[in-house]
Amino acid sequence: MNRFPEGFLWGGATAANQIEGGYDQGGKGLSVSDVYTFDSSLPKEQWTDQWHMMTHAQVKEAMNPQSTKYYPKRHGNDFYHHFREDIRLFAEMGFKCYRMSIAWTRIFPNGDETQPNEAGLKFYDEVFDECLKYGIEPMVSLSHYEMPLYLATEYGGWPNRKLIDFYLNFATTVFERYKEKVTYWLTFNEINCVKHHPYVSIGVVEENHLNIEQAKYQGAHHQFVASALATKACHEINPEAKVGCMISYQLLIPYSCDPDDVQKTVESQRTSLFFSDVQARGYYPAYTKRMLEEKGVTLQVERGDEEIMREYPVDFVSFSYYMSSAVSAHPEKLEGAVGNLITGGIKNPYLPSSDWGWQIDPKGLRIALNQLYDRYQKPLFIAENGLGAVDVVKEDGTIDDAYRIEYLKLHIEQMKEAIHDGVELFGYTPWGCIDIVSASTSQMSKRYGFIYVDQDDEGHGTKERHKKKSFDWYKQVIASNGETL
Ligand code: BG6
């Protein structure tokens, strides 16, 4: 088949902490993302520093009500007050699916309460009802870089086993509440990214740990158990529901055919695949022992954990795909090619880069889809993909984002190739379908949307929504089920 299957879930994706705002409304508590600042006076190179390494001092300052800093993720693009208008625009584009997250802190403000916050539950009832009114299927991430701040400061985050119960309480509450409205769930967004940014992923401040690797993998182990238990609970509550894992998949390519580069690539790729291996297959892969030994990690695995993981793997595998990266065993010899990507990868001379140094590799998406399908034989879903760019509003009010159309077109063509290869792909939700705050830089001006939001990096602007050129383009892509690109 070289066409998109009938019922393919075309749509778009966002996350609560980057879109909602209303951080102090409806009884919401602070999340770990509410701690990130944006300060345009700092050099550009420092904008992602806190994303990779949050410090105690920064957390403490953010918790001080007198802090004068700007915290963009507390404000998002104000979807909290604009969701009806935004979902109407998604419907106008013909969305079949909207991937979003529930802010854990709207339901359990601190995370350790036993009773949920009704105002938070009611908000998502309204959001889901609005989607369903237009026939838009919600796909919901339970945890997208927004665990309650309290669980980080008071419990030390996911390395603490108690987090499993708190998460399950949250998960079962929302599974019960929305069982008639939501069929697709994702347990943890980009679960493998704990290796790059442990603070937003597992609530861990690096300074606290002598061996940060130990904290990361212990936290991940608890997330694996929590994910398996949530999958079990979800199926019990709604046998029709489908639960997926979600990894960030940056395709890695050997910089050269030097066997050392090839070996390093295999090992580096495994540091991501490890997470989907566990969640999709239900057990720790054979390479785990050596990998953890070399990191000096000794996992505390309790009796029954491995049985739980084995019995309740996910139903499907979802992933984000933005770029590929080259890998070299001898980066010191590659002057000028190192560290140009967010994850410090090696520059591939064959590929162009975005303004943020993310290397654009549509053909890599076809390879990624084939690799993941060969490995798991489970349905795949592209939960994120897109181009972060600076968009300019012309004098006549139009926004010509032809570069974004080109990026998406090239990726959709490769999805089609992968389907032709035999890959079972059931949906595609480009990231930031409406402009939102960037996860890594906290900028508003790193835009991904089909819909422009009039707001700058410091939160100034009318917040009015405007269609970009890509809006009508994507509308016809969906209407033609991917035939007219
Ligand atoms: C993914 C995240 O890593 O990439 C999103 O799941 C994020 O939350 C997206 O926004 C794009 O990254 P950025 O840093 O450009 O916002």
Boltz pocket constraint, residues with backbone or C-beta under 6 A from the ligand:
constraints:
  - pocket:
      binder: B
      contacts: [[A, 15], [A, 18], [A, 189], [A, 190], [A, 248], [A, 320], [A, 384], [A, 388], [A, 431], [A, 437], [A, 438], [A, 439], [A, 440], [A, 441], [A, 446]]
      max_distance: 6.0
